[in-house]
Amino acid sequence: MRTALALALTALATIAPLTAQAQTMSSAPAQARPQTQWPVKDELYIVHDFKFGTGETLPELKLRYLTLGTPHRNAAGHVDNAVLLLHGTGGNRFTLLNPIFSNVLFGPGQPLDTTKYFLIFPDDIGQGDSSKPSDGLKMNFPRYDYDDMVRSQHQMLLEGLHVDHLRLVMGTSMGCMQSFVWGETYPDFADALMPLACLPTEIAGRNRMMRYMAIENIKRDPAWNNGNYTSEPTEGLRTANEMLFVMGSAPLVQQKAAPTRAAAEKYIDDYLDRTTAHTDANNMIYYVDASRNYNPEPHLDRITVPVMYINSADDFINPPELGIAEKLTRQMPHAQFVLIPISDQTRGHGTHTAAAIWKDYLVQLLAESEPKK
């Protein structure tokens, strides 16, 4: 078997040049349905009287999702080809249709060939077109967390899609963390997990500090008015978006994108104008803070299915020098951790969307976790 490093170096040597548009920790809101070459079905599932971990209840929890492909049932009547694909913070159900992800994975003969697999892309609670604070409840919206997200996904699969088993859970960034929650909470529901760009431990240290600063910058803007604003608290949002930009940044990427002072300043002005104009402050507070209770570390040994866990060495949010990933991977009996080395092709935290870099590992995981006939 080829070593992890050899596979990574081979992928980096052969990958086509990528743009700087790889999905990072994003503050982008739900937009009108974007154009896509993929024949997706856009669906809505409503959960009635959904109870959150805080004890709060929402009479109707709207969950939007896309599907691509057709479910297949085995001789026992169970779905055996469903793949759950989970987006990052502030993303939506269209995020992973990004060509640098979808064009590499979904076509004929590719790892997640849609003639073979049934792909499911949810809008998480609080994001995309699923129920969220900006629908009207503002800061009275239930204070959801990742456990609520995963539990709602599970209910949507069972009751909305009649999917009782998953071939794979794959998630990027926030979706990476949700992959670990899935593995612990529903250990027999999926054949394999592929978490991309996160750590399976409590959000603390610099990561939580940056999230806290983003939230506090919004709340300390007088225009926020305890969430009861009539126009967005622009100054607080702008500063919060600055924090999220830094979190998702990588030196090689930004140097290439903006090699002069003038280019760097224009890059940031354009980014902040774009994101601030299309971000709701209350939504951002909620989805950035949804990680507050996340901590799969104490129960990682419950995850007994094959796991292919991948980070990149230039990920500012999950820096490799912490040594956390290597240590905690050992708690999962069938997990492999891969650290992708820095190159001109990696995209910092956004390497999670640059599928050409790591798709060989997905092929390996699918082969290793193939159910026995």
Order of alpha helices (4+ residues) and beta strands (2+ residues): alpha-beta-beta-beta-alpha-beta-alpha-beta-alpha-beta-alpha-alpha-alpha-alpha-alpha-beta-alpha-beta-alpha
